[in-house]
Amino acid sequence: MKKGLIALTTFLVVGIILGSLSITFDYPVSDICDEIRQFKVFNGIFPDNLTNLNSYKDVRVLSILKYRTSGDDFLFYFCPTRMGPCEVCTNTEDPHFDEI
């Protein structure tokens, strides 16, 4: 009985540790939004992707990072987990938390 409880506890602790290592908790959303806007000012168009921006960092497996352009606007959002909350910005709105 004790061995099973110890094994279950160890499994849960390792799972929690691996899960937390797979989440990006802090991301420079406001910096990236500013860089996207500056890119538009200097180049006349929004960037096709974010990989050339100075503030861009990859996110871990359980986090979400999306960027798309639509006409004269863009949508950028980052969610630490798939359940949210997501930080969103557009060309006219500064970063704010919203549900996607």
DSSP file (Angstrom, degrees, kcal/mol; ACC not computed):
  #  RESIDUE AA STRUCTURE BP1 BP2  ACC     N-H-->O    O-->H-N    N-H-->O    O-->H-N    TCO  KAPPA ALPHA  PHI   PSI    X-CA   Y-CA   Z-CA
    1    1 A M     >        0   0    0      0, 0.0     4,-1.9     0, 0.0     5,-0.2   0.000 360.0 360.0 360.0 -45.4    0.0    0.0    0.0
    2    2 A K  H  >  +     0   0    0      1,-0.2     4,-2.5     2,-0.2     5,-0.2   0.882 360.0  54.0 -66.0 -37.7    2.8    2.5    0.9
    3    3 A K  H  > S+     0   0    0      1,-0.2     4,-2.5     2,-0.2    -1,-0.2   0.901 108.7  49.1 -64.4 -39.5    4.7    1.7   -2.3
    4    4 A G  H  > S+     0   0    0      2,-0.2     4,-2.4     1,-0.2    -1,-0.2   0.896 112.1  48.2 -64.7 -40.4    1.7    2.5   -4.4
    5    5 A L  H  X S+     0   0    0     -4,-1.9     4,-2.4     2,-0.2    -2,-0.2   0.889 112.6  48.2 -67.3 -40.1    1.1    5.7   -2.6
    6    6 A I  H  X S+     0   0    0     -4,-2.5     4,-2.6     2,-0.2    -2,-0.2   0.913 112.5  48.9 -65.8 -42.8    4.8    6.8   -2.9
    7    7 A A  H  X S+     0   0    0     -4,-2.5     4,-2.5     2,-0.2    -2,-0.2   0.917 112.7  47.8 -63.8 -42.8    4.8    5.9   -6.6
    8    8 A L  H  X S+     0   0    0     -4,-2.4     4,-2.4     2,-0.2    -2,-0.2   0.913 112.7  48.6 -64.0 -43.0    1.5    7.9   -7.2
    9    9 A T  H  X S+     0   0    0     -4,-2.4     4,-2.5     2,-0.2    -2,-0.2   0.916 112.5  48.3 -63.2 -43.6    2.9   10.9   -5.3
   10   10 A T  H  X S+     0   0    0     -4,-2.6     4,-2.5     1,-0.2     5,-0.2   0.912 111.1  51.0 -62.7 -43.3    6.2   10.8   -7.2
   11   11 A F  H  X S+     0   0    0     -4,-2.5     4,-2.2     1,-0.2    -2,-0.2   0.914 111.8  47.0 -61.1 -44.0    4.3   10.5  -10.5
   12   12 A L  H  X S+     0   0    0     -4,-2.4     4,-2.5     2,-0.2    -2,-0.2   0.913 112.5  48.8 -65.2 -43.5    2.1   13.5   -9.7
   13   13 A V  H  X S+     0   0    0     -4,-2.5     4,-2.3     2,-0.2    -2,-0.2   0.929 113.3  46.6 -63.6 -45.8    5.1   15.6   -8.5
   14   14 A V  H  X S+     0   0    0     -4,-2.5     4,-2.7     1,-0.2     5,-0.2   0.900 112.3  51.7 -63.6 -40.3    7.1   14.8  -11.7
   15   15 A G  H  X S+     0   0    0     -4,-2.2     4,-2.4    -5,-0.2    -2,-0.2   0.905 110.3  47.9 -62.2 -42.9    4.0   15.5  -13.8
   16   16 A I  H  X S+     0   0    0     -4,-2.5     4,-2.4     2,-0.2    -2,-0.2   0.908 112.9  48.4 -65.1 -42.2    3.4   18.9  -12.2
   17   17 A I  H  X S+     0   0    0     -4,-2.3     4,-1.8     2,-0.2    -2,-0.2   0.939 113.8  45.6 -63.7 -47.5    7.1   19.9  -12.6
   18   18 A L  H  X S+     0   0    0     -4,-2.7     4,-0.7     1,-0.2    -2,-0.2   0.879 112.8  52.2 -64.9 -36.9    7.1   18.8  -16.3
   19   19 A G  H >< S+     0   0    0     -4,-2.4     3,-0.9    -5,-0.2    -1,-0.2   0.922 109.7  47.5 -64.0 -44.4    3.8   20.6  -16.9
   20   20 A S  H >< S+     0   0    0     -4,-2.4     3,-1.0     1,-0.3    -1,-0.2   0.809 108.1  55.7 -69.7 -27.9    5.1   23.9  -15.4
   21   21 A L  H 3< S+     0   0    0     -4,-1.8    -1,-0.3     1,-0.2    -2,-0.2   0.657 102.8  58.2 -74.7 -14.3    8.3   23.7  -17.4
   22   22 A S  T << S+     0   0    0     -3,-0.9    40,-2.6    -4,-0.7     2,-0.4   0.302  93.6  82.7 -96.4   8.3    6.2   23.4  -20.6
   23   23 A I    <   -     0   0    0     -3,-1.0     2,-0.7    39,-0.2    58,-0.1  -0.940  68.4-144.1-117.4 134.1    4.4   26.7  -20.0
   24   24 A T        +     0   0    0     56,-0.5    40,-0.1    -2,-0.4     3,-0.1  -0.869  21.3 178.0 -92.0 113.6    5.7   30.2  -20.8
   25   25 A F        +     0   0    0     -2,-0.7     2,-0.4     1,-0.2    -1,-0.2   0.797  64.1  40.8 -88.8 -29.9    4.4   32.4  -18.0
   26   26 A D        +     0   0    0     54,-0.1    -1,-0.2     2,-0.0     0, 0.0  -0.976  62.6 168.4-126.6 128.8    5.9   35.8  -19.0
   27   27 A Y        -     0   0    0     -2,-0.4     2,-2.3    -3,-0.1     3,-0.3  -0.999  41.1-119.1-140.3 141.1    6.1   37.1  -22.6
   28   28 A P     >  +     0   0    0      0, 0.0     4,-2.2     0, 0.0     5,-0.2  -0.356  50.4 153.9 -79.1  63.6    6.9   40.6  -23.8
   29   29 A V  H  > S+     0   0    0     -2,-2.3     4,-2.6     1,-0.2     5,-0.2   0.917  70.1  48.6 -60.5 -47.1    3.6   41.3  -25.5
   30   30 A S  H  > S+     0   0    0     -3,-0.3     4,-2.2     1,-0.2    -1,-0.2   0.886 111.2  51.2 -64.6 -36.9    3.7   45.1  -25.3
   31   31 A D  H  > S+     0   0    0      2,-0.2     4,-2.2     1,-0.2    -1,-0.2   0.922 111.8  46.6 -63.8 -43.8    7.2   45.2  -26.7
   32   32 A I  H  X S+     0   0    0     -4,-2.2     4,-2.6     2,-0.2    -2,-0.2   0.911 110.7  52.2 -66.1 -41.9    6.3   43.0  -29.6
   33   33 A C  H  X S+     0   0    0     -4,-2.6     4,-2.2     1,-0.2    -1,-0.2   0.918 110.4  48.8 -60.6 -42.5    3.1   45.1  -30.3
   34   34 A D  H  X S+     0   0    0     -4,-2.2     4,-2.4    -5,-0.2    -1,-0.2   0.905 111.1  50.2 -62.6 -41.1    5.2   48.2  -30.3
   35   35 A E  H  X S+     0   0    0     -4,-2.2     4,-2.4     2,-0.2    -2,-0.2   0.883 108.8  51.9 -65.7 -37.9    7.7   46.6  -32.7
   36   36 A I  H  X S+     0   0    0     -4,-2.6     4,-1.9     2,-0.2    -1,-0.2   0.928 111.4  47.2 -63.5 -44.0    4.9   45.6  -35.1
   37   37 A R  H  X S+     0   0    0     -4,-2.2     4,-1.9     1,-0.2    -2,-0.2   0.907 112.6  49.0 -64.2 -41.6    3.6   49.1  -35.2
   38   38 A Q  H  X S+     0   0    0     -4,-2.4     4,-2.4     2,-0.2     5,-0.2   0.886 107.2  55.6 -65.1 -38.8    7.1   50.6  -35.7
   39   39 A F  H  X S+     0   0    0     -4,-2.4     4,-2.7     1,-0.2     6,-0.4   0.915 107.9  49.6 -57.7 -43.7    7.7   48.1  -38.5
   40   40 A K  H  X S+     0   0    0     -4,-1.9     4,-2.2     1,-0.2    -1,-0.2   0.895 109.8  51.0 -62.8 -41.4    4.5   49.4  -40.2
   41   41 A V  H  < S+     0   0    0     -4,-1.9    -2,-0.2     1,-0.2    -1,-0.2   0.919 118.4  36.9 -63.3 -43.7    5.6   53.0  -39.9
   42   42 A F  H  < S+     0   0    0     -4,-2.4    -2,-0.2     1,-0.1    -1,-0.2   0.830 130.6  27.8 -79.7 -32.5    9.0   52.3  -41.4
   43   43 A N  H  < S-     0   0    0     -4,-2.7    -3,-0.2     2,-0.3    -2,-0.2   0.556  93.9-126.1-110.8 -10.8    8.0   49.8  -44.1
   44   44 A G  S  < S+     0   0    0     -4,-2.2     2,-0.3    -5,-0.3    -4,-0.2   0.346  85.0  65.8  81.9  -8.9    4.4   50.6  -44.9
   45   45 A I  S    S-     0   0    0     -6,-0.4    -2,-0.3    27,-0.0    -1,-0.2  -0.938  87.1-103.8-137.8 161.5    3.2   47.1  -44.2
   46   46 A F        -     0   0    0     -2,-0.3    -9,-0.1     1,-0.1    23,-0.1  -0.557  50.4 -93.0 -80.2 152.4    3.0   44.8  -41.3
   47   47 A P        -     0   0    0      0, 0.0    -1,-0.1     0, 0.0     3,-0.1  -0.320  23.5-134.3 -64.4 148.7    5.6   42.0  -41.0
   48   48 A D  S    S+     0   0    0      1,-0.1     2,-0.3    -3,-0.1    21,-0.1   0.874  87.0   1.4 -69.1 -38.0    4.6   38.6  -42.5
   49   49 A N        -     0   0    0     19,-0.1     3,-0.3     1,-0.0    -1,-0.1  -0.892  68.9-120.5-143.7 173.9    5.9   36.8  -39.4
   50   50 A L  S >  S+     0   0    0     -2,-0.3     3,-1.9     1,-0.2     6,-0.2   0.475  82.2  98.3 -97.7  -3.0    7.4   37.7  -36.0
   51   51 A T  T 3  S+     0   0    0      1,-0.3    -1,-0.2     3,-0.0     7,-0.0   0.740  81.8  53.3 -64.2 -23.0   10.7   35.9  -36.3
   52   52 A N  T 3  S+     0   0    0     -3,-0.3    -1,-0.3     3,-0.0     2,-0.2   0.472  85.3 104.7 -90.3  -1.5   12.7   39.0  -37.3
   53   53 A L  S X  S-     0   0    0     -3,-1.9     3,-0.8     1,-0.1   -21,-0.1  -0.556  72.5-132.7 -81.2 145.1   11.5   41.2  -34.4
   54   54 A N  T 3  S+     0   0    0      1,-0.2    -1,-0.1    -2,-0.2   -22,-0.1   0.839 104.7  48.1 -65.4 -34.4   14.0   41.8  -31.6
   55   55 A S  T 3  S+     0   0    0    -24,-0.1    -1,-0.2   -23,-0.1   -23,-0.2   0.525  83.7 120.0 -86.1  -5.6   11.5   41.0  -28.8
   56   56 A Y    <   +     0   0    0     -3,-0.8     2,-0.3    -6,-0.2    -5,-0.0  -0.386  34.1 169.5 -66.7 131.9   10.3   37.7  -30.4
   57   57 A K        -     0   0    0     -2,-0.1     2,-0.0   -29,-0.0    -2,-0.0  -0.990  35.6-110.2-137.0 144.9   10.8   34.6  -28.3
   58   58 A D        -     0   0    0     -2,-0.3     2,-0.3     1,-0.1     0, 0.0  -0.364  32.3-133.3 -67.2 154.0    9.5   31.1  -28.9
   59   59 A V        -     0   0    0      1,-0.1     6,-0.1     4,-0.1    -1,-0.1  -0.752  21.8-104.3-107.0 159.7    6.9   29.8  -26.5
   60   60 A R    >   -     0   0    0     -2,-0.3     3,-1.5    20,-0.1   -36,-0.2  -0.195  43.3 -87.1 -79.1 174.6    6.8   26.4  -24.8
   61   61 A V  T 3  S+     0   0    0      1,-0.3   -38,-0.2   -38,-0.1   -39,-0.1   0.808 122.3  43.6 -55.1 -43.5    4.6   23.5  -25.7
   62   62 A L  T 3  S+     0   0    0    -40,-2.6    20,-0.5   -43,-0.2    -1,-0.3   0.462 100.1  85.3 -88.5  -0.6    1.5   24.3  -23.7
   63   63 A S    <   -     0   0    0     -3,-1.5     2,-0.4   -41,-0.4    18,-0.1  -0.630  68.3-137.6 -99.7 160.1    1.4   28.1  -24.5
   64   64 A I  E     +A   79   0A   0     15,-2.9    15,-2.7    -2,-0.2     2,-0.4  -0.958  19.2 176.8-122.3 134.6   -0.1   29.8  -27.5
   65   65 A L  E     +A   78   0A   0     -2,-0.4     2,-0.4    13,-0.2    13,-0.2  -0.968  11.8 173.5-135.3 118.4    1.3   32.6  -29.6
   66   66 A K  E     +A   77   0A   0     11,-2.6    11,-2.5    -2,-0.4     2,-0.3  -0.964   8.4 175.5-130.3 144.6   -0.7   33.7  -32.7
   67   67 A Y  E     +A   76   0A   0     -2,-0.4     2,-0.3     9,-0.2     9,-0.2  -0.984   8.6 159.5-145.7 133.4   -0.2   36.6  -35.1
   68   68 A R  E     -A   75   0A   0      7,-2.1     7,-2.8    -2,-0.3     2,-0.3  -0.992  25.7-138.4-151.5 153.7   -2.1   37.5  -38.2
   69   69 A T  E     -A   74   0A   0     -2,-0.3     2,-0.3     5,-0.2     5,-0.2  -0.818  13.4-176.5-110.5 153.5   -2.7   40.5  -40.4
   70   70 A S  E >   -A   73   0A   0      3,-2.8     3,-0.9    -2,-0.3     2,-0.3  -0.785  59.4 -59.8-150.9 101.0   -5.9   41.6  -42.0
   71   71 A G  T 3  S-     0   0    0     -2,-0.3    -1,-0.1     1,-0.2     0, 0.0  -0.457 121.9  -9.6  63.8-120.3   -5.9   44.7  -44.3
   72   72 A D  T 3  S+     0   0    0     -2,-0.3     2,-0.3    -3,-0.1    -1,-0.2  -0.093 129.0  63.6-102.5  33.9   -4.6   47.6  -42.3
   73   73 A D  E <   -A   70   0A   0     -3,-0.9    -3,-2.8    18,-0.1     2,-0.3  -0.944  61.1-153.0-146.6 165.7   -4.7   45.9  -38.9
   74   74 A F  E     -A   69   0A   0     -2,-0.3    17,-0.6    -5,-0.2     2,-0.4  -0.944   7.4-145.8-137.4 161.6   -3.1   43.0  -37.1
   75   75 A L  E     +AB  68  90A   0     -7,-2.8    -7,-2.1    -2,-0.3     2,-0.4  -0.990  20.0 174.8-129.8 122.6   -4.0   40.6  -34.3
   76   76 A F  E     +AB  67  89A   0     13,-2.3    13,-2.2    -2,-0.4     2,-0.3  -0.995   6.1 168.5-127.5 130.0   -1.4   39.4  -31.9
   77   77 A Y  E     -AB  66  88A   0    -11,-2.5   -11,-2.6    -2,-0.4     2,-0.4  -1.000  17.7-165.6-145.5 150.8   -2.2   37.3  -28.9
   78   78 A F  E     -AB  65  87A   0      9,-2.1     9,-3.1    -2,-0.3   -13,-0.2  -0.999   4.6-173.5-131.8 130.2   -0.3   35.2  -26.3
   79   79 A C  E     -A   64   0A   0    -15,-2.7   -15,-2.9    -2,-0.4     7,-0.2  -0.992  19.8-149.6-124.2 123.8   -1.9   32.7  -23.9
   80   80 A P  S    S+     0   0    0      0, 0.0   -56,-0.5     0, 0.0     2,-0.3   0.884  88.3  10.2 -59.1 -37.5    0.2   31.1  -21.2
   81   81 A T  S >  S-     0   0    0      4,-0.2     3,-1.8   -18,-0.1   -18,-0.2  -0.897  85.5-104.5-134.0 166.7   -2.0   28.0  -21.4
   82   82 A R  T 3  S+     0   0    0    -20,-0.5   -19,-0.1    -2,-0.3     4,-0.1   0.672 119.3  60.5 -65.7 -15.7   -4.7   26.9  -23.8
   83   83 A M  T 3  S-     0   0    0      1,-0.3    -1,-0.3     2,-0.1     3,-0.1   0.510 101.0-174.5 -89.8  -5.7   -7.3   27.8  -21.1
   84   84 A G    <   -     0   0    0     -3,-1.8    -1,-0.3     1,-0.2     2,-0.1  -0.420  66.3-158.1  93.0-170.3   -6.2   31.5  -21.1
   85   85 A P        -     0   0    0      0, 0.0     2,-0.4     0, 0.0    -1,-0.2   0.615  47.4-158.4 -75.1 152.9   -6.2   34.2  -20.1
   86   86 A C  E     - C   0  98A   0     12,-1.5    12,-2.8    -7,-0.2     2,-0.6  -0.801  12.8-140.2-104.8 140.9   -4.9   35.7  -23.3
   87   87 A E  E     -BC  78  97A   0     -9,-3.1    -9,-2.1    -2,-0.4     2,-0.3  -0.893  30.3-172.2 -99.0 124.4   -3.1   39.0  -23.8
   88   88 A V  E     +BC  77  96A   0      8,-3.3     8,-2.1    -2,-0.6     2,-0.3  -0.886  13.9 172.2-123.5 143.8   -4.3   40.6  -27.0
   89   89 A C  E     -B   76   0A   0    -13,-2.2   -13,-2.3    -2,-0.3     2,-0.2  -0.989   4.1-177.9-146.1 156.2   -3.2   43.7  -29.0
   90   90 A T  E     -B   75   0A   0      3,-1.7   -15,-0.2    -2,-0.3   -17,-0.1  -0.703  51.5 -83.1-132.8-174.1   -4.1   45.2  -32.4
   91   91 A N  S    S+     0   0    0    -17,-0.6   -16,-0.1    -2,-0.2   -18,-0.1   0.821 130.7  30.7 -64.6 -30.1   -2.9   48.2  -34.3
   92   92 A T  S    S+     0   0    0      1,-0.1     2,-0.4     2,-0.1    -1,-0.2   0.616 113.1  66.6-104.9 -15.7   -5.3   50.4  -32.4
   93   93 A E  S    S-     0   0    0      3,-0.0    -3,-1.7     0, 0.0     3,-0.1  -0.911  72.2-135.2-114.7 134.1   -5.5   48.7  -29.0
   94   94 A D        -     0   0    0     -2,-0.4    -6,-0.1    -5,-0.2    -2,-0.1  -0.348  53.4 -65.7 -72.7 163.8   -2.7   48.3  -26.4
   95   95 A P        +     0   0    0      0, 0.0     2,-0.3     0, 0.0    -6,-0.2  -0.250  67.3 159.9 -56.0 132.7   -2.2   44.9  -24.8
   96   96 A H  E     -C   88   0A   0     -8,-2.1    -8,-3.3    -3,-0.1     2,-0.4  -0.972  43.2 -99.4-148.4 158.6   -5.1   43.8  -22.7
   97   97 A F  E     +C   87   0A   0     -2,-0.3     2,-0.3   -10,-0.2   -10,-0.2  -0.668  53.0 151.1 -85.4 135.1   -6.4   40.5  -21.3
   98   98 A D  E     -C   86   0A   0    -12,-2.8   -12,-1.5    -2,-0.4     2,-0.4  -0.959  46.2-103.1-153.7 164.5   -9.3   39.0  -23.2
   99   99 A E              0   0    0     -2,-0.3   -15,-0.1   -14,-0.1   -11,-0.0  -0.827 360.0 360.0 -95.3 135.9  -10.9   35.6  -24.1
  100  100 A I              0   0    0     -2,-0.4    -1,-0.1   -12,-0.0   -16,-0.0   0.397 360.0 360.0 -99.6 360.0  -10.2   34.4  -27.6
